[in-house]
Amino acid sequence: MDVIVSKSSLMGTIDAIPSKSFAHRAMICDFLANKTVTEYDFSEDVIATANCLKAILSGEVLNANESGSTLRFLLPVVASIGGNFVFTGSQRLLERPLDELFSALNAHGVSVQKKDDKIFVSGKLTAGEYNIRGDISSQYLTGLLLALPNLNGDSVIKLTTALESRPYIDITLEVLKNYGVNIVEENGAFIIKGNQIFKGKNHIEGDWSNSAFWLVAGVINGKITVNNLNINSVQGDKKIVDIIKKAGGNITVLPNGVTVEKSDL
């Protein structure tokens, strides 16, 4: 097959796809609030989270497939619910680092063991002081932030290293706030009251990461409007707006999106 690509301009209006980062977190909060599963089909990773949440209700094996977010978020969450759970996933996923999270859970009333292609979780998580590294994966911290408000007692998470990927933690805190969960950050620690009630409504922002490609394409050669974007979002990839401005790009912020036009960069 021959493909001919001719010089052209990109013109038009599109809607930003939903943010995976917001979707994972909102689905889990929705589950903790209502024991219901809100399903989305725009991402294999998000589908994995939905299937795992359904498996919690049915008692089946939780298959995270290739989604690190699904596995690392839900390990602490099922531990906070209590009982016996089995996770599985792709070989590549199960080879990714998990020891730091296992240690944190095993130190607080839960047995977490990896055997071959499965991870076995038993017991119920207890409240208290959690010490965890912040430079391996922000997903460990997010999983604990989602789980600990669900416990009977109060907890504190102390980071033993600098925190990487801060914007993803900001997303976690934003979604939890939308569900009525209050977490106080003080002197680098996260203070979490127990017995908090999850309540709220699922809202998924448009994804700034994917939208950045369209915005750059438009400012190079075209005119493109991307809707369904929150200019006040805590998503780290919103930085593309500042980058385009610094490069001399013609960009207009709208109430629900952004327009860019071909510019002398």
TORGU-168544 format. One line per field, with one value per residue (C-alpha): residue in one letter; residue number from 1; x, y, z. Coordinates in Angstrom, 3 decimals. Each point is the difference from the previous one (the first is absolute). Layout:
// TORGU-168544
fikol	A,...
koldo	NUM,...
u	X,...
v	Y,...
w	Z,...
This chain:
// TORGU-168544
fikol	M,D,V,I,V,S,K,S,S,L,M,G,T,I,D,A,I,P,S,K,S,F,A,H,R,A,M,I,C,D,F,L,A,N,K,T,V,T,E,Y,D,F,S,E,D,V,I,A,T,A,N,C,L,K,A,I,L,S,G,E,V,L,N,A,N,E,S,G,S,T,L,R,F,L,L,P,V,V,A,S,I,G,G,N,F,V,F,T,G,S,Q,R,L,L,E,R,P,L,D,E,L,F,S,A,L,N,A,H,G,V,S,V,Q,K,K,D,D,K,I,F,V,S,G,K,L,T,A,G,E,Y,N,I,R,G,D,I,S,S,Q,Y,L,T,G,L,L,L,A,L,P,N,L,N,G,D,S,V,I,K,L,T,T,A,L,E,S,R,P,Y,I,D,I,T,L,E,V,L,K,N,Y,G,V,N,I,V,E,E,N,G,A,F,I,I,K,G,N,Q,I,F,K,G,K,N,H,I,E,G,D,W,S,N,S,A,F,W,L,V,A,G,V,I,N,G,K,I,T,V,N,N,L,N,I,N,S,V,Q,G,D,K,K,I,V,D,I,I,K,K,A,G,G,N,I,T,V,L,P,N,G,V,T,V,E,K,S,D,L
koldo	1,2,3,4,5,6,7,8,9,10,11,12,13,14,15,16,17,18,19,20,21,22,23,24,25,26,27,28,29,30,31,32,33,34,35,36,37,38,39,40,41,42,43,44,45,46,47,48,49,50,51,52,53,54,55,56,57,58,59,60,61,62,63,64,65,66,67,68,69,70,71,72,73,74,75,76,77,78,79,80,81,82,83,84,85,86,87,88,89,90,91,92,93,94,95,96,97,98,99,100,101,102,103,104,105,106,107,108,109,110,111,112,113,114,115,116,117,118,119,120,121,122,123,124,125,126,127,128,129,130,131,132,133,134,135,136,137,138,139,140,141,142,143,144,145,146,147,148,149,150,151,152,153,154,155,156,157,158,159,160,161,162,163,164,165,166,167,168,169,170,171,172,173,174,175,176,177,178,179,180,181,182,183,184,185,186,187,188,189,190,191,192,193,194,195,196,197,198,199,200,201,202,203,204,205,206,207,208,209,210,211,212,213,214,215,216,217,218,219,220,221,222,223,224,225,226,227,228,229,230,231,232,233,234,235,236,237,238,239,240,241,242,243,244,245,246,247,248,249,250,251,252,253,254,255,256,257,258,259,260,261,262,263,264,265
u	0.000,1.301,-0.868,0.529,0.114,-0.383,0.704,-3.153,-1.495,-1.983,-3.262,-2.955,-1.392,0.344,-0.892,2.811,-0.121,-0.697,2.963,1.048,1.524,-3.290,-2.016,1.913,-0.300,-3.622,-1.104,1.617,-1.533,-3.369,0.372,0.895,-2.953,-2.695,1.419,-0.851,2.288,0.002,1.363,1.901,1.282,2.497,3.082,1.086,1.459,-3.280,-1.889,2.367,-0.892,-3.728,0.394,2.010,-2.619,-2.669,2.192,0.131,-3.782,-0.108,2.973,1.826,3.674,0.880,1.762,1.862,1.293,2.787,-1.255,2.424,-2.510,-2.667,2.269,1.763,-3.173,-2.143,2.455,-0.415,-3.703,-0.908,2.162,-2.067,-3.182,1.403,-0.224,1.769,0.780,2.063,1.545,1.527,1.226,2.375,3.506,1.423,-2.252,0.881,3.701,-0.323,1.073,-2.470,2.185,-0.327,-3.788,-0.005,2.157,-2.325,-3.050,1.676,1.000,-3.651,-1.996,-0.077,1.761,1.026,1.926,0.935,0.043,0.720,-2.520,-2.290,-0.013,-1.877,-1.405,-1.572,-0.986,-1.120,2.134,0.527,0.363,3.233,3.235,1.079,3.532,0.502,2.381,-1.245,2.602,-0.955,-3.626,-2.603,-2.523,0.962,-0.924,-3.216,-1.102,0.504,-1.742,-3.027,-0.031,0.842,-3.088,-1.993,1.553,-1.346,2.962,2.098,3.168,2.986,2.174,3.602,2.195,3.538,1.255,-0.912,-3.305,0.090,-2.900,-1.647,-2.819,-1.391,-0.327,-1.738,-2.511,-0.573,-0.612,-2.312,-2.154,-0.149,-1.073,-2.771,-1.214,-0.024,3.237,2.322,3.752,2.362,3.526,2.381,3.810,0.236,-2.377,-3.596,-2.357,-3.097,-3.024,-1.677,-3.680,-0.445,-3.073,0.530,-2.777,-0.155,-0.430,2.356,1.562,2.763,2.017,1.280,3.574,2.679,2.674,-1.783,-1.234,3.565,0.663,-2.962,0.919,3.579,-1.185,-2.362,2.528,2.498,-2.378,-3.732,-2.743,-1.329,-2.367,0.108,-3.068,-0.653,3.169,0.175,2.480,0.165,0.773,2.693,1.156,3.697,-0.316,-2.023,3.498,-0.282,-1.927,2.953,2.451,-1.953,-0.224,3.740,0.683,-2.023,-3.065,-3.418,-2.153,-3.375,-1.423,-3.759,-2.484,0.098,3.136,2.812,0.440,3.371,0.936,3.009,2.705,3.550,1.636
v	0.000,3.444,2.977,3.535,2.805,3.477,3.330,1.142,1.978,-1.366,1.836,-0.736,-0.661,-3.161,-1.118,-1.071,-3.668,-0.774,-0.077,-3.513,1.399,1.522,-3.022,-2.596,2.074,1.047,-3.562,-1.236,2.834,-0.731,-3.627,0.907,2.397,-2.158,-3.512,0.525,-0.143,2.802,-1.343,1.807,-1.569,2.601,-1.725,-3.578,1.102,1.574,-3.114,-2.035,2.141,-0.460,-3.759,-0.207,1.987,-2.398,-2.911,1.388,-0.286,-3.467,-1.482,-0.830,0.524,3.646,0.150,3.295,-1.037,2.521,2.877,1.061,2.559,-2.672,-2.336,2.570,1.931,-3.031,-1.981,2.460,0.493,-3.697,-0.189,2.820,-1.950,-3.150,-3.659,-2.220,1.187,-1.285,2.219,-0.969,1.856,-0.121,-1.322,3.435,1.631,-2.529,0.594,3.701,1.236,-0.788,-0.809,3.454,-0.178,-3.614,1.004,2.849,-2.259,-2.944,2.321,0.908,-3.173,-1.382,-2.936,0.706,-2.686,-0.482,-3.602,-0.665,2.031,0.919,2.345,-1.136,2.546,-1.001,1.802,3.550,3.101,1.841,3.732,1.541,1.477,-0.959,0.662,-0.366,1.177,2.652,-0.454,-3.427,0.539,2.570,-2.809,-1.509,3.227,0.386,-3.519,0.780,3.373,-1.750,-2.750,1.558,2.275,-3.250,-1.315,0.331,1.940,2.984,-0.390,1.966,-0.638,1.143,0.002,-1.235,1.557,2.908,-0.420,-0.629,0.728,2.516,0.894,-3.537,0.357,3.338,-1.821,-2.584,2.694,1.884,-3.058,-0.915,3.548,-0.294,-3.051,1.796,-1.535,2.388,-0.580,2.486,0.402,1.316,0.117,-2.539,-2.473,-0.895,-0.064,-2.112,-0.246,-3.392,-0.837,2.531,-0.372,-0.013,1.915,1.897,-0.359,-1.359,2.740,-0.707,2.902,0.159,-1.203,2.678,-2.510,-1.189,3.508,1.344,-1.752,1.720,3.380,-0.240,-1.136,2.968,2.598,-1.355,-0.031,0.460,1.121,-2.450,0.281,-2.718,-0.019,-1.776,1.370,1.510,2.888,-0.180,-3.714,-1.453,-2.239,0.526,-0.057,3.233,1.517,-0.223,3.293,1.809,-1.666,1.113,3.543,0.136,-1.207,2.898,-2.029,1.526,-1.676,1.008,-1.436,-0.608,-0.785,-3.696,-0.439,1.533,1.303,0.201,1.482,-0.259,2.241,1.150,-1.982
w	0.000,-0.935,2.179,-1.291,2.552,-1.449,1.630,1.765,2.840,2.906,0.577,2.223,3.451,2.068,3.504,2.297,0.889,3.673,2.368,1.023,3.172,1.108,-1.127,2.058,3.168,-0.482,-0.728,3.208,2.051,-1.601,1.033,3.587,0.117,-1.563,-0.564,-3.662,-3.016,-2.526,-3.281,-2.763,-3.204,-1.241,1.441,0.670,3.347,1.091,-1.096,2.179,3.019,-0.667,-0.350,3.230,1.908,-1.265,1.061,3.559,0.143,-1.548,1.834,-3.220,-0.835,-0.658,-3.372,-0.410,-3.446,-0.745,2.157,2.711,1.258,0.446,1.968,2.165,0.809,0.801,2.131,2.926,-0.759,0.284,3.126,1.509,-0.782,1.587,-0.988,-2.488,-3.515,-2.902,-2.680,-3.297,-3.061,-2.923,0.589,-0.726,2.605,2.688,-0.646,0.811,3.480,2.776,3.019,1.605,-0.080,1.221,2.980,0.958,-0.107,1.744,2.865,0.637,0.551,-3.535,-1.608,-3.593,-1.845,-3.638,-1.220,-3.656,-2.007,2.887,2.992,3.107,2.466,3.305,3.175,0.646,-0.071,3.272,0.502,1.196,-1.268,-3.509,-1.200,-3.718,-2.680,-2.390,-2.715,-1.377,-0.979,0.979,-0.526,3.384,1.739,-1.979,0.958,3.683,-0.280,-1.508,2.616,3.355,0.351,-0.135,3.251,3.548,1.399,-1.022,-2.046,-1.185,-3.047,0.253,-3.088,0.521,-3.258,-2.241,-1.836,-3.740,-2.359,2.325,-2.456,0.238,3.773,-0.544,-2.220,2.740,2.624,-2.372,-0.693,3.689,0.818,-2.595,1.902,3.352,1.293,1.829,0.146,1.628,-1.325,2.627,0.076,-2.798,1.667,-0.845,2.997,-0.590,2.261,0.094,-0.420,-2.776,-2.177,-3.751,-1.690,-3.239,-3.718,-2.605,-2.128,-2.503,-1.370,-3.546,-0.421,-0.430,-0.980,-3.135,-0.792,-0.040,-3.319,-1.650,1.431,-1.245,-3.432,-0.235,1.067,-2.549,-2.954,0.413,2.346,2.534,2.946,2.645,2.246,3.309,1.600,3.474,-0.057,3.819,-0.019,2.253,-2.852,-0.554,-3.794,0.106,-0.132,-3.798,0.095,1.589,-2.375,-3.071,1.371,0.702,-3.544,-1.397,-0.870,-0.622,2.639,1.384,3.203,-0.191,2.794,-0.921,-2.065,-2.004,-3.561,-1.744,-3.383,-2.254,1.434,-0.566,2.750
